[in-house]
Amino acid sequence: MSQLKLLMHLSPFLVAHLFVSGVVSATLTIINNCDYTIWPGINSTYDPRPTIYVTPTIATGFSLGKKDWKDITTSDDWHGRLWGRTHCTEDDTGRFSCITGDCGSGKIECSTIPAGSSPVTMAEFKINNAGLDFFNVSLLDGYNLPLLVLPSNRSCKKAGCVVDLNGVCPPQLTVNSSDGMIAGCRSACEAFNSQEFCCTGEYETPSTCKPSSYSQNFKKKCPSAYTYPLDDETGTFSCASSDYQIVFCAGNTTEYKSTTSNMTVVSSGPAEPPPSTTVIRAPSLSPPPSPSVKTPPSPSPQGITPPSPSPQEITPRPSPEIRRKTSRSLVPIIAGVIGSVLLIVSFVVIFILRARWRGKSEQDPQDVEDDHIKHVPGMPVRFSYQELYVATDNFNERLGRGGFGSVFKGKLGDGTQIAVKRLEKLGQGMSDFLAEAEAIGSLHHFNLVRLIGFCAEKSSRLLVFEYLSNGSLDNWIFMNVQRSFLDWQTRKKIILDIAKGLAYLHEDCRHTIIHLDVKPQNILLDSSFHAKIADFGLSKLINRDMSQVQISMRGTPGYLAPEWRQPLGRITVKVDIYSFGIVLLEIVCARRNADQSQPESAFHLLTMLQKKGDQDRVIDIVENLDEYTRSDREEITRMIKVAAWCLQDDPERRPLMSTVLKVLEGVMEVDSNINYRFSHAMVSSPAGNNHISSAPPPASVLSNPR
């Protein structure tokens, strides 16, 4: 309230100064049209502070989900760069990093330009430089995202690259993500460190600095991008008195459009740095001196410059028909409007706050929780119940059912196929559900099923996941009619995918996540038979400095570790390691752990493994060995030994998931001192998807099986 009163008292002085100084600023609207989250970064290379002016706070880093947008208001004569970061993660120490566009800050805030090893498509601006704005979209630091700059002044040209250059990136320039996909394309200068490609040394003059074959290829795909160090004539653009939209993954966007019709406003939150202190000095009737405009030292060669033979100083002259007076002729009118708006906004805010305070005591607790949900940053998309009702055709096609709800197939308005999980038997409140949905949505890994959004209306709780066309793993390894599709190489890839997903949950998240129900029914396959772990959520989440937790028995018979049967057993990630061992055996042997269709001697895989392990003939538990090559048999033997290592009675003797992954990839050897005496060998596994819990339904149910 004190700040509002201060603004009310000072608004006449602010208006008077606006009349005198004629401050001009630009609004940069950053729009994410990509199908995934990006993390924009902003680097201000020159940001003057007028004598009397409430300077806008320019954020240095934040996240934008799909179709989100954010306005950034620059100060007069602002110079800077803007880019998008992708494939970002946060390690267990809280350090934030990205594969492309990373600035090395270790935080989501990012005010320094990325290193050359982290390729990025860069938008560069000089706002109000001698009466004109200059801008470009530079590929000198490489490429990671399609990016387009659209001026609101329609007489100005747009700049950028709307083509996905990652698909045509030469192999020697590619930068891959953790899942092996191309995440970005490095610049030839950074990749080869050559004076010829960098236009340095003997190649720094206009006569010797020429476009390389790489930059020519980029220029052909993106004619309005800045592709080599002297590409001023076709890569740098000017404009007078304009705002700008910076659009990532612009597609067919060709002109400046209103963002209010189909975008979501991203409000400021913890992801952004706190606002800087506003400094207001006593009013003066004399306008402040205009700062001289010089190019600040730049750590990269792509500092945006208007076409000029001298790279040392930027003093572009406006065209004869563009006058500084023109861009300021409306300032008195604008200043008057601003002053009026300040007063009106102040009174409106005061009125709203008083109304809220008056009605706070009458507000229903459920409404408070609803309001809380709407204002939490970083959330997955929130759908209405009606939207999901339509998307699933009245929940018509059921994909599966678990102890806590059913899963239905659906399709969003843009054609995206989804799997909607309708939760039942809930004992948690709205804010608890919100916390779990937010936590699941913050986990991003190629081998985890992605949470797209959620619905929370009254008593309805629904989760919206990506749809995986090949369903769950048990439909492929337990049905003989489809077994021909899963050759050994495909099964081996699936085993590696599961190990990578579990390693991420156990060791690469800020908090360790124990799945508690690893089984084939919770492993889903996409159209290329990549495996993704489902129902991970918040089964049990513990801090990094805790090694074990106490929890009542949960999981599926046949996949439960021995420590579950101990009174008040202390549970660690090793229960997931044990379950993975059972799943690994089932995938390798293409049969269930306990199969009633088999003769009594082959009914239980663990009993067979125990006998053959003592004889050092573990591969004999696999049927139809004649179908495998010699190298396949060696891999199968190693994987069976890995499974036995994961199935040790003593949890301390089981390996971590990262160790399992190294062994599967051939980097490490299996422990030679494996004990094949399994005290739990005769515990049967049901044929169905039965899930047990010795306690009432827990508060955290988002991760329970389908």
Helices and strands as residue ranges (DSSP letters): H 2-21, E 27-32, E 39-46, E 68-73, E 79-90, E 96-100, E 122-129, E 132-138, E 147-151, E 159-161, G 165-168, G 171-173, E 174-176, E 182-185, H 188-192, H 195-198, G 201-203, H 213-221, H 232-235, E 237-239, E 244-248, E 264-265, H 324-328, H 331-359, G 360-362, H 365-374, E 381-382, H 385-391, E 398-402, E 405-411, E 417-423, H 430-441, E 451-457, E 460-466, H 474-477, G 480-485, H 488-503, I 504-508, E 512-514, G 520-522, E 523-525, E 531-533, E 540-542, E 549-550, E 554-555, G 562-565, E 570-571, H 574-589, G 600-602, H 605-614, G 618-621, G 625-627, H 630-646, G 651-653, H 657-664, E 692-693
